[in-house]
Amino acid sequence: MTDESNLTEGEQAITETPVVSGEDQPPAPTDDNPTPPVDDSQQPPASDDGEEAPQGAPEKYEWSLGEGVAVDEQLAGEFEPIARELNLSNDQANKLASEMLPKVQQRMSDNWQKQVDEWKQAAESDKEFGGAKFEQTMTDARKALESYGSPELTEVLDQTGLGNHPALIRVFAQMGASMKEDRTVKPEGAPAGKLDLTSAFYPNAKK
């Protein structure tokens, strides 16, 4: 037996170093025990060229909401800061936008149609020109629109629903009634024929 008191510090360190047995070492891969596969489920996805795909918000979002779906630039501009705050990638942002923006657009369209319907109901029940007078009121309003307006104006009023606004109906109906009674005031020096709306409303306005 070695007398430990006679060993040097180096010899004592060697004798104290634990020996790793074969039981503590991982088994070497064999045909019966191949190397286990590496779990890469937590690894970031790689692009086709082998490089890691960029993650998070891009420098500029490219919006594509699917075939046949138009992108509302105003809504997309309002949605982009939210996507950046959430650090969404371009694909993630487009997926969320494709779900949300059409619903927002539909909600806005529904709200506008509700407003137009309310204008129409208010006009039909107006104490001054509604009720039993409403049919004649609309006849006079159309006559004024045909005389002083234009196809473009008619199209705008129809497409936006503004033609149902009580204030516009009142103005055009009064103009039509004046025409019927031949009391339309023409501005001094105005050429014969149709008058434009500016001349009809502001006969003394300078052009």
Phi, psi and chi 1 to 4 in degrees:
 res  aa     phi    psi   chi1   chi2   chi3   chi4
   1 MET       -  137.8 -178.9  177.4  -66.2      -
   2 THR   -81.6  135.2  -56.2      -      -      -
   3 ASP   -80.5  108.3 -172.3   -6.2      -      -
   4 GLU   -62.6  -24.1  -66.0 -175.6   -1.1      -
   5 SER   -68.7  -21.3   61.0      -      -      -
   6 ASN   -94.1   -0.6  -64.7  -31.9      -      -
   7 LEU   -82.7  147.0  -63.9  177.8      -      -
   8 THR   -77.5  171.0   64.3      -      -      -
   9 GLU   -62.1  -39.3  -67.1 -178.5   -0.5      -
  10 GLY   -65.3  -40.8      -      -      -      -
  11 GLU   -67.5  -36.9  -68.6  171.1  -26.9      -
  12 GLN   -65.1  -37.5  -70.1 -179.2    5.1      -
  13 ALA   -64.1  -38.5      -      -      -      -
  14 ILE   -65.8  -44.0  -67.2  174.1      -      -
  15 THR   -69.5  -25.0   59.5      -      -      -
  16 GLU   -88.5  -12.3  -67.4  174.4   -3.0      -
  17 THR   -67.0  124.0  -59.0      -      -      -
  18 PRO   -68.5  142.3   24.5  -33.1      -      -
  19 VAL   -95.1  127.6  177.2      -      -      -
  20 VAL   -84.8  119.6  178.9      -      -      -
  21 SER   -81.9  167.2   65.8      -      -      -
  22 GLY   -64.1  -23.9      -      -      -      -
  23 GLU   -70.0  -26.4  -64.2  178.4   -5.5      -
  24 ASP   -87.3  -11.8  -62.2  -32.5      -      -
  25 GLN   -91.9  145.9  -63.4  179.3   -8.7      -
  26 PRO   -66.6  142.5   23.5  -32.9      -      -
  27 PRO   -66.1  142.8   25.5  -34.4      -      -
  28 ALA   -71.3  143.1      -      -      -      -
  29 PRO   -64.3  136.6   22.6  -31.8      -      -
  30 THR  -131.9  179.2   63.7      -      -      -
  31 ASP   -63.1  -35.4  -67.4  -20.3      -      -
  32 ASP   -81.7  -20.4  -63.6  -27.6      -      -
  33 ASN  -134.7   74.0 -175.5   28.7      -      -
  34 PRO   -70.0  164.4   27.4  -35.1      -      -
  35 THR   -63.4  128.5  -57.2      -      -      -
  36 PRO   -62.9  144.5   22.7  -33.0      -      -
  37 PRO   -66.6  150.2   24.5  -34.3      -      -
  38 VAL   -81.4  129.3  178.5      -      -      -
  39 ASP   -78.9  105.1 -177.7    8.1      -      -
  40 ASP  -102.6   18.4   58.0   -3.1      -      -
  41 SER   -66.1  -24.9   61.3      -      -      -
  42 GLN   -94.4   -0.7  -58.5  -58.9  -37.1      -
  43 GLN   -81.8  146.0  -60.0  -63.3  -37.2      -
  44 PRO   -65.2  143.1   22.3  -32.5      -      -
  45 PRO   -63.2  149.8   24.4  -33.9      -      -
  46 ALA  -106.8  150.5      -      -      -      -
  47 SER   -79.9  177.7   58.9      -      -      -
  48 ASP   -63.0  -29.7  -65.2  -22.1      -      -
  49 ASP   -88.5    9.9   56.0    6.2      -      -
  50 GLY    93.5  -10.9      -      -      -      -
  51 GLU   -84.5  153.4  -62.0 -179.7   -2.6      -
  52 GLU   -67.0  133.9  -69.2 -174.0   -2.1      -
  53 ALA   -67.9  141.1      -      -      -      -
  54 PRO   -65.2  139.5   23.4  -33.0      -      -
  55 GLN  -114.5  157.7  -60.3  -64.4  -51.2      -
  56 GLY    83.7 -173.2      -      -      -      -
  57 ALA   -67.5  133.6      -      -      -      -
  58 PRO   -79.4  172.7   30.4  -35.3      -      -
  59 GLU   -64.7  -36.2 -178.4  177.4  -12.0      -
  60 LYS  -143.6  130.1  176.0  178.2  173.8   56.8
  61 TYR   -79.2  136.0  -78.1  104.9      -      -
  62 GLU  -107.5  111.4  -60.7  -66.7  -21.1      -
  63 TRP   -88.7  131.2  -59.6  108.4      -      -
  64 SER  -148.7  104.5  177.4      -      -      -
  65 LEU   -97.6   11.9  -55.5 -176.5      -      -
  66 GLY   111.1  161.0      -      -      -      -
  67 GLU   -64.1  130.5 -175.1  177.2   -3.5      -
  68 GLY    82.7    0.5      -      -      -      -
  69 VAL  -103.9  115.3  179.6      -      -      -
  70 ALA   -78.0  141.8      -      -      -      -
  71 VAL   -91.3  121.0  177.5      -      -      -
  72 ASP   -80.7  108.9 -172.1  -49.8      -      -
  73 GLU   -61.9  -35.1  -64.7  -62.0  -25.5      -
  74 GLN   -66.7  -46.4 -178.5  177.0   -7.2      -
  75 LEU   -66.2  -38.3  -72.5  178.1      -      -
  76 ALA   -63.4  -39.2      -      -      -      -
  77 GLY   -65.4  -33.9      -      -      -      -
  78 GLU   -76.2  -28.3  -65.8  175.2   -2.4      -
  79 PHE   -80.5  -28.0  176.9   71.3      -      -
  80 GLU   -58.8  -45.0 -178.1  167.6  -22.3      -
  81 PRO   -59.3  -33.4  -22.9   33.4      -      -
  82 ILE   -67.2  -43.1  -59.6  175.3      -      -
  83 ALA   -62.8  -38.0      -      -      -      -
  84 ARG   -69.3  -38.7  -69.7 -164.5  177.8  -79.1
  85 GLU   -63.1  -35.1 -177.3  178.2   -9.7      -
  86 LEU   -84.2   -2.4  -63.3  174.8      -      -
  87 ASN    56.9   43.9 -160.7   31.7      -      -
  88 LEU   -81.1  141.8  -60.6  179.8      -      -
  89 SER   -72.2  171.5   67.0      -      -      -
  90 ASN   -60.8  -42.7 -164.4   78.9      -      -
  91 ASP   -66.1  -41.5  -71.3  -16.4      -      -
  92 GLN   -65.0  -42.3  -69.4  171.0  -29.7      -
  93 ALA   -64.4  -41.9      -      -      -      -
  94 ASN   -65.8  -37.7  -89.1  -77.5      -      -
  95 LYS   -64.5  -44.4 -176.9  176.0 -178.5 -180.0
  96 LEU   -67.8  -41.1 -177.5   58.2      -      -
  97 ALA   -65.2  -38.5      -      -      -      -
  98 SER   -64.3  -23.8   65.4      -      -      -
  99 GLU   -86.6  -36.5  -66.7  -70.5  -24.6      -
 100 MET   -96.0  -45.5  -63.6  -57.4  -60.5      -
 101 LEU   -61.5  -43.3  -68.9 -175.2      -      -
 102 PRO   -59.4  -35.0  -26.0   35.8      -      -
 103 LYS   -69.2  -37.8  -65.0  178.9 -179.0  178.9
 104 VAL   -65.5  -43.3  172.9      -      -      -
 105 GLN   -61.6  -41.4  -70.2  175.0  -42.4      -
 106 GLN   -65.1  -39.6 -175.2   61.2   48.3      -
 107 ARG   -64.0  -41.7  177.9   64.5   62.5   84.7
 108 MET   -64.2  -41.1  -67.0  175.9   63.3      -
 109 SER   -64.2  -41.6  176.7      -      -      -
 110 ASP   -64.1  -41.1  -68.1  -16.5      -      -
 111 ASN   -65.0  -39.3  -71.7  -19.0      -      -
 112 TRP   -67.1  -41.5  179.8 -107.5      -      -
 113 GLN   -62.8  -36.3 -175.0   59.2   50.3      -
 114 LYS   -63.4  -39.8  179.9 -179.9  178.5 -178.1
 115 GLN   -65.0  -43.1  176.4   64.4   76.4      -
 116 VAL   -61.5  -42.8  170.6      -      -      -
 117 ASP   -62.8  -37.4  -68.3  -19.2      -      -
 118 GLU   -66.6  -39.1  -69.9  176.4   -5.3      -
 119 TRP   -61.5  -43.8  -73.7  -21.4      -      -
 120 LYS   -62.9  -43.8 -177.0  177.2 -179.9  179.8
 121 GLN   -64.2  -39.2  -67.0  174.1    5.6      -
 122 ALA   -65.8  -38.7      -      -      -      -
 123 ALA   -67.2  -43.6      -      -      -      -
 124 GLU   -64.3  -28.8  -69.0  174.8  -13.1      -
 125 SER  -103.1    8.5   60.1      -      -      -
 126 ASP   -60.9  136.5 -172.3   88.6      -      -
 127 LYS   -69.1  -27.0  -65.5 -179.6  178.7  179.6
 128 GLU   -82.8  -46.3  178.7 -176.7  -13.0      -
 129 PHE  -129.6    4.3   58.4   79.9      -      -
 130 GLY   -92.9 -161.8      -      -      -      -
 131 GLY    64.7 -129.9      -      -      -      -
 132 ALA   -68.3  -19.9      -      -      -      -
 133 LYS   -87.1   -7.6  -57.8  177.2 -177.5  178.2
 134 PHE   -65.2  -39.0 -170.5   69.1      -      -
 135 GLU   -61.4  -45.1 -176.2  175.7   -9.5      -
 136 GLN   -67.7  -35.7 -177.1   60.5   49.4      -
 137 THR   -59.1  -45.8  -65.1      -      -      -
 138 MET   -69.0  -32.7  -66.7  -55.3  -61.4      -
 139 THR   -63.7  -43.6  -61.4      -      -      -
 140 ASP   -67.0  -39.9  -66.6  -20.3      -      -
 141 ALA   -64.4  -41.4      -      -      -      -
 142 ARG   -66.3  -37.6  -67.2 -170.2 -171.1   98.1
 143 LYS   -62.3  -42.6 -177.7 -179.9  -64.1 -175.7
 144 ALA   -67.4  -40.5      -      -      -      -
 145 LEU   -63.3  -41.2 -179.6   60.2      -      -
 146 GLU   -65.3  -33.9  -68.5  172.2   -0.9      -
 147 SER   -83.3  -41.5  -62.1      -      -      -
 148 TYR  -104.4  -18.1  -65.2  109.6      -      -
 149 GLY   -92.2 -155.2      -      -      -      -
 150 SER  -152.0  162.9   65.1      -      -      -
 151 PRO   -57.7  -35.2  -26.6   35.8      -      -
 152 GLU   -64.8  -42.8  -68.2   78.0   13.3      -
 153 LEU   -64.7  -42.2  176.6   58.7      -      -
 154 THR   -60.4  -41.9  -58.9      -      -      -
 155 GLU   -63.5  -42.1 -177.4  178.1    1.6      -
 156 VAL   -62.6  -44.8  169.4      -      -      -
 157 LEU   -63.2  -37.2  -65.5  177.4      -      -
 158 ASP   -73.1  -45.6  -72.8  -17.4      -      -
 159 GLN   -69.4  -36.7  -70.5 -176.8  -10.9      -
 160 THR   -88.2  -18.7   62.3      -      -      -
 161 GLY    85.3    1.4      -      -      -      -
 162 LEU   -66.4  -19.3  -71.7  172.7      -      -
 163 GLY   -64.4  -13.2      -      -      -      -
 164 ASN   -92.4   -1.7  -68.3  -61.5      -      -
 165 HIS   -69.4  128.4 -162.3  -69.9      -      -
 166 PRO   -55.6  -37.3  -25.2   34.5      -      -
 167 ALA   -65.5  -42.2      -      -      -      -
 168 LEU   -68.5  -40.5  -77.3  176.0      -      -
 169 ILE   -60.9  -42.3  -67.6  176.6      -      -
 170 ARG   -61.1  -47.1  178.3 -177.7  -69.5  105.9
 171 VAL   -62.9  -50.0  169.1      -      -      -
 172 PHE   -66.8  -34.1  -81.7  104.7      -      -
 173 ALA   -66.1  -40.2      -      -      -      -
 174 GLN   -64.6  -40.1  -70.3  174.5  -13.9      -
 175 MET   -64.5  -42.2  -67.8  168.3   59.5      -
 176 GLY   -65.4  -38.6      -      -      -      -
 177 ALA   -65.2  -37.7      -      -      -      -
 178 SER   -65.7  -38.9  -63.2      -      -      -
 179 MET   -64.3  -41.7  -68.3  171.1   57.5      -
 180 LYS   -62.3  -36.8 -178.8  176.2   60.2  177.2
 181 GLU   -90.4    6.2  -62.6  170.8    4.9      -
 182 ASP    56.4   43.5 -163.8   24.3      -      -
 183 ARG  -121.1   22.3  -70.2 -169.5  -71.4  115.6
 184 THR   -70.3  127.2  -58.0      -      -      -
 185 VAL   -89.1  121.3  179.3      -      -      -
 186 LYS   -94.5  139.6  -64.0 -176.9  178.8 -179.6
 187 PRO   -66.1  148.4   24.0  -33.4      -      -
 188 GLU   -60.4  130.9 -177.0  178.4   -5.8      -
 189 GLY    82.2    3.3      -      -      -      -
 190 ALA   -73.4  139.9      -      -      -      -
 191 PRO   -68.9  156.8   25.9  -34.1      -      -
 192 ALA   -68.1  156.7      -      -      -      -
 193 GLY   111.7 -159.8      -      -      -      -
 194 LYS   -69.2  146.3  -71.8 -174.1  177.6 -180.0
 195 LEU  -103.9  146.3  -58.1  176.4      -      -
 196 ASP   -81.8  168.3   57.6   31.2      -      -
 197 LEU   -63.2  -36.9  -75.7  176.5      -      -
 198 THR   -61.3  -43.6  -58.3      -      -      -
 199 SER   -66.4  -34.9  -62.0      -      -      -
 200 ALA   -69.2  -39.5      -      -      -      -
 201 PHE   -83.8  -35.7  -73.8  120.5      -      -
 202 TYR  -128.4   77.5  -52.4  103.2      -      -
 203 PRO   -63.3  -21.8   20.9  -32.1      -      -
 204 ASN   -99.4    5.8  -62.6  -39.8      -      -
 205 ALA   -71.6  140.2      -      -      -      -
 206 LYS   -84.7  139.1  -64.7 -178.2  179.9  180.0
 207 LYS   -97.4      -  -63.9 -175.9  178.3  179.7
